[in-house]
Amino acid sequence: MKNTLWLSLLVVLSFCAEKATPPAPVLPVPAPRQIAWQELEYYGFIHFNMNTFSDREWGFGDEKPEMFNPSDLQPRQWAQVAAEAGMKGLIITAKHHDGFVLWPSAYTEHSIKNSPWKEGKGDLIKELAEACKEYGLKFGIYYSPWDRNHPDYGKPEYITYMRNQLTELLTNYGEIFEVWFDGANGGDGYYGGANETRKVDKLTYYQWPEVYKLVRELQPNAMMFSDGGPDVRWVGNEHGFAYETTWSTLMRDSVYAGMPEYPEKYASGQENGTHWVPAEADVSIRPGWYYHKYEDHKVKTLPQLLEIYYKSIGRNSSLLINFPVDTRGLIHENDVDAIMKLAAKVKEDFAVNLASQAAARANDERGKGYKIENVLDEDYETYWTTPDGSEDAEITLEFGEEVIFNRLMLQEYTPLGQRVKSFILEKEADGNWEKIAEGTTIGHKRILRFPDVTARAVRVRFTDGKDIPLISKVGIYNAPKLIIPPTYSRANSGEITFTKPDEGMEIYFTLDDSDPSAESQKYAEPFMVEQAATLKAISVDPVSGQKSEPVRIDVDLAKANWKVIQAKGEKAIDENSGSYFESEENSLTIDLGEETSLKGFTYMPMQARYPSGFITNYVFEVSTNGNSWKQVASGEFSNIVNSPIEQIVRFAEVKSRFIRLKAIKTADGNAATFAEVGVLTR
Ligand code: FUL
């Protein structure tokens, strides 16, 4: 026995002697649960609760449990969609601000146990936990500390209630990977019938240190999210964007959930942060967090989602994309379509790592165990670094032939701290090195995007850092261009501007209704189209020759010489659907500047997040002198509330200089609003 012990000790010693000494950590460093979590990178949010049925974003707390009544609730569909989209977990709104809970909690009647769903016998948290298990996903809980239903909210009793509920959630549903504490809290609410405003001291009221202790006891591996951690922090906006410079370290003791100055001062982390609290970027796939039928046409497009991907995961943040599950209890078809497009594109962008086919060299190596080859293997645990105190750190990749690429991916080995403060990517050109791109922080993952580059060799120089860099992975990719049509805008002068979907793409268009090709007119700069016309445009990747489907754009008279008779009415003719005019007179009167032959009109309802004054019943009138008016059309925009898209109305041709769109009725009884009004002359 003794001999065997000695022998193993010898083996260990001789092994250690060969391996170079590991670098000392740069503090603070992540806890093991944080290291495991950062590998997930990408997971989904489910906002599904009472608000789904009250069609609200924030419920008041007085909603009736009977309202929670999905027709086809299928948590397995959510899990399947998430898994197929490449997500690693799902977090559900177990309790939102309105206080309604999705499990049969013993501590409240404001729960699904009093809803018609499964006759009150259901447990949605349990069903989703099981579905996640089935699809290999991790399972997380969103719990709103603010509770607009509970009579005791604001008093010490409520803290006991909160702890009791957390105990249920963290005991009865298996392993929880993340507990999400929302920072929004304190304000007016139902509060058991009191109907009043209750403000709490966000720093002290919830007794956070005690809550954290409880979560740690019940789920030692769970990450706790709130504005300032303790384990993972809010990225500071709801667009899904982290920052060019994003530190995983935070001055955590200066931060508390819901502090007003958080987004500006703390969200990007601090170089001298005292604790490891990495960023998580949360964003909804639609404008709202909860489902609203009127947002069915506002699901984020592939370019928007891709931008989010690169600005979150590509900037040292995890990405939490929200699905507002609909009133059936399903992720809506439009959302499924959008997320699958993102998944396919990300897969395509990172399909081939050109670096793994290259010969890698470093200017210096620490010694055994820290070889440059480590940056090319799939193992995050192995990394390359230099001897201590080394001033220069450079990695060169030689491809052996000319290759084309447009992405650089770097990963630091963060278990020993985040270090890099700046780096430069260069390419070899005739024996010289030319800068391609540069970045600041790296952290868990950093991706740089740049126009196509052709080179035989590239070099990454780590130009500044807290200490020697520890680089776990380097990737060079040639992401195929986004082959989708260009987007366009038209100024009210009639000027058309096209925007290409990706760097390096070209745009071709026609003005005669014919299908465009790479032989059509090439778009170089904005141009004028003042009369009615049909434009068709395509995007072309000049390298591969691939072209998109054509986009068809029907435009009509430019509005440069138009005048709205009412003050501030110009917002309705500025060709910007994001702005709007609200009319106390419930009408909009426009002087077209000259007599015009009209065959119809268009009305774009207000496009804001919380719109009002949608016209549901209208009258359209014309006048040659601005005094006597003739009605040429009237009717109903029947589905405008659920689908607030541009409404098009045609009528028999009429000559006129003045037009007036009158609201006979608006959907909510508020003053009529007009995002944009136009005419049809064809
Ligand atoms: C916010 C909440 O107020 C929203 O309703 C949503 O839940 C979002 C994820 O967090 O603070």
Residues whose N, C-alpha, C, O or C-beta is under 5 A from the ligand:
A	BS01	FUL	E57 D182 G183 A184 W289
